[in-house]
Amino acid sequence: MVKKYKTGEIKITIPTNKNELLEKVLRSINGNIEVKTLWNVINVNAMDRLGMSDHGHVHFQIVANIALKFARTLHKDKVKMSLEKDYGLSYDHSEIVIFLASLLHDLGMTIDRKGHEGFSLFLANNILREMLAFMNKEEQVIITSEVLHAIISHRSDGKPLTVEAGIVRVADALDMSEGRTRVSYEKGIIDIYNISATAIDKVEIKEGKDKPISILITMNNSSGIFQVDELLKKKLKGSGIEDFVSIKAVIKGDEKSLVKEFEF
């Protein structure tokens, strides 16, 4: 049974880096009962009913922090965000797109896992109107459109057209560190997704030398390669940020035994 959080217990924390626009959106999210309730409903469907890994507010906070770290590293390396290039908006506006898409990308799982990316769009659209009410209408429309694009682009065959959407797509795949699938694994759900995820101990994201972003994935079992090659690699390919990211996976110490026997 998934741990139930009361809406008052749920709080998203991120470093806002004095981005006043982001601070306003963060306050709005943390005061929004509808969003928090939707996150709880997602996790009931994901963990209680489908035996999947966490898809609640913990997952969204992890994705948001990874995505913002990506964006700030690229910004430091003089990589322009798409909102800056295409609309003349500020980098701070791009952080709002990245943050909101990170938090709202799985809302459709309150309806169904299959096709949840599409279902997320109409749920997020109404919420975004409320979140962005402090902006002028033009900014509201642009930000909303870009967030929705980032949401739909995180699906398996998604094709991000913006740097922001590419960042969210890859950040979502990087929530794979130790404990990510612990509940389903301990329930005895044995498949390549759970076993390979259990093999991941740690994900470290740092500024790179040859490329702006360097990702080091530490594994306890070689089955973790599935997470890296089949899931993360596919998310990175076609994301639009491939040229900015290097990935290295290593096995630390002796391999841990994850499965003693397997029947079907």
GIRA-V828115 format. One record per residue. N is the residue number from 0. RES is the residue in one letter. NEAR is the number of other ideal C-beta (glycine too) atoms within 10 Angstrom. Layout:
# GIRA-V828115
[[N RES NEAR] [N RES NEAR]]
This chain:
# GIRA-V828115
[[0 M 7] [1 V 17] [2 K 11] [3 K 11] [4 Y 16] [5 K 8] [6 T 14] [7 G 8] [8 E 10] [9 I 21] [10 K 12] [11 I 19] [12 T 10] [13 I 20] [14 P 11] [15 T 18] [16 N 11] [17 K 8] [18 N 22] [19 E 9] [20 L 19] [21 L 21] [22 E 13] [23 K 17] [24 V 23] [25 L 20] [26 R 11] [27 S 17] [28 I 23] [29 N 13] [30 G 9] [31 N 16] [32 I 10] [33 E 12] [34 V 24] [35 K 22] [36 T 13] [37 L 23] [38 W 25] [39 N 18] [40 V 15] [41 I 25] [42 N 26] [43 V 17] [44 N 20] [45 A 24] [46 M 20] [47 D 13] [48 R 11] [49 L 14] [50 G 16] [51 M 20] [52 S 21] [53 D 22] [54 H 23] [55 G 23] [56 H 24] [57 V 18] [58 H 22] [59 F 26] [60 Q 18] [61 I 20] [62 V 25] [63 A 24] [64 N 19] [65 I 22] [66 A 28] [67 L 22] [68 K 19] [69 F 26] [70 A 24] [71 R 16] [72 T 20] [73 L 21] [74 H 17] [75 K 10] [76 D 13] [77 K 7] [78 V 16] [79 K 13] [80 M 25] [81 S 20] [82 L 25] [83 E 17] [84 K 11] [85 D 13] [86 Y 16] [87 G 8] [88 L 20] [89 S 14] [90 Y 15] [91 D 17] [92 H 23] [93 S 26] [94 E 25] [95 I 26] [96 V 30] [97 I 30] [98 F 30] [99 L 28] [100 A 31] [101 S 29] [102 L 28] [103 L 26] [104 H 28] [105 D 27] [106 L 24] [107 G 23] [108 M 25] [109 T 20] [110 I 17] [111 D 11] [112 R 16] [113 K 10] [114 G 12] [115 H 22] [116 E 20] [117 G 14] [118 F 18] [119 S 26] [120 L 16] [121 F 12] [122 L 19] [123 A 25] [124 N 15] [125 N 10] [126 I 21] [127 L 20] [128 R 11] [129 E 11] [130 M 25] [131 L 23] [132 A 10] [133 F 11] [134 M 18] [135 N 8] [136 K 8] [137 E 10] [138 E 17] [139 Q 16] [140 V 12] [141 I 18] [142 I 24] [143 T 20] [144 S 13] [145 E 27] [146 V 29] [147 L 21] [148 H 20] [149 A 28] [150 I 29] [151 I 18] [152 S 24] [153 H 25] [154 R 15] [155 S 8] [156 D 8] [157 G 20] [158 K 13] [159 P 23] [160 L 15] [161 T 22] [162 V 26] [163 E 30] [164 A 28] [165 G 28] [166 I 32] [167 V 33] [168 R 27] [169 V 28] [170 A 26] [171 D 23] [172 A 19] [173 L 23] [174 D 20] [175 M 22] [176 S 15] [177 E 15] [178 G 14] [179 R 21] [180 T 25] [181 R 14] [182 V 20] [183 S 22] [184 Y 20] [185 E 10] [186 K 12] [187 G 8] [188 I 15] [189 I 17] [190 D 13] [191 I 11] [192 Y 18] [193 N 25] [194 I 20] [195 S 24] [196 A 25] [197 T 26] [198 A 27] [199 I 23] [200 D 18] [201 K 13] [202 V 21] [203 E 11] [204 I 17] [205 K 11] [206 E 12] [207 G 15] [208 K 8] [209 D 6] [210 K 16] [211 P 20] [212 I 21] [213 S 17] [214 I 22] [215 L 14] [216 I 23] [217 T 19] [218 M 22] [219 N 20] [220 N 19] [221 S 12] [222 S 20] [223 G 25] [224 I 16] [225 F 16] [226 Q 27] [227 V 21] [228 D 13] [229 E 13] [230 L 17] [231 L 22] [232 K 14] [233 K 14] [234 K 20] [235 L 20] [236 K 9] [237 G 15] [238 S 23] [239 G 20] [240 I 24] [241 E 14] [242 D 9] [243 F 20] [244 V 22] [245 S 15] [246 I 18] [247 K 11] [248 A 19] [249 V 9] [250 I 17] [251 K 11] [252 G 8] [253 D 8] [254 E 14] [255 K 14] [256 S 8] [257 L 16] [258 V 11] [259 K 5] [260 E 5] [261 F 8] [262 E 4] [263 F 3]]
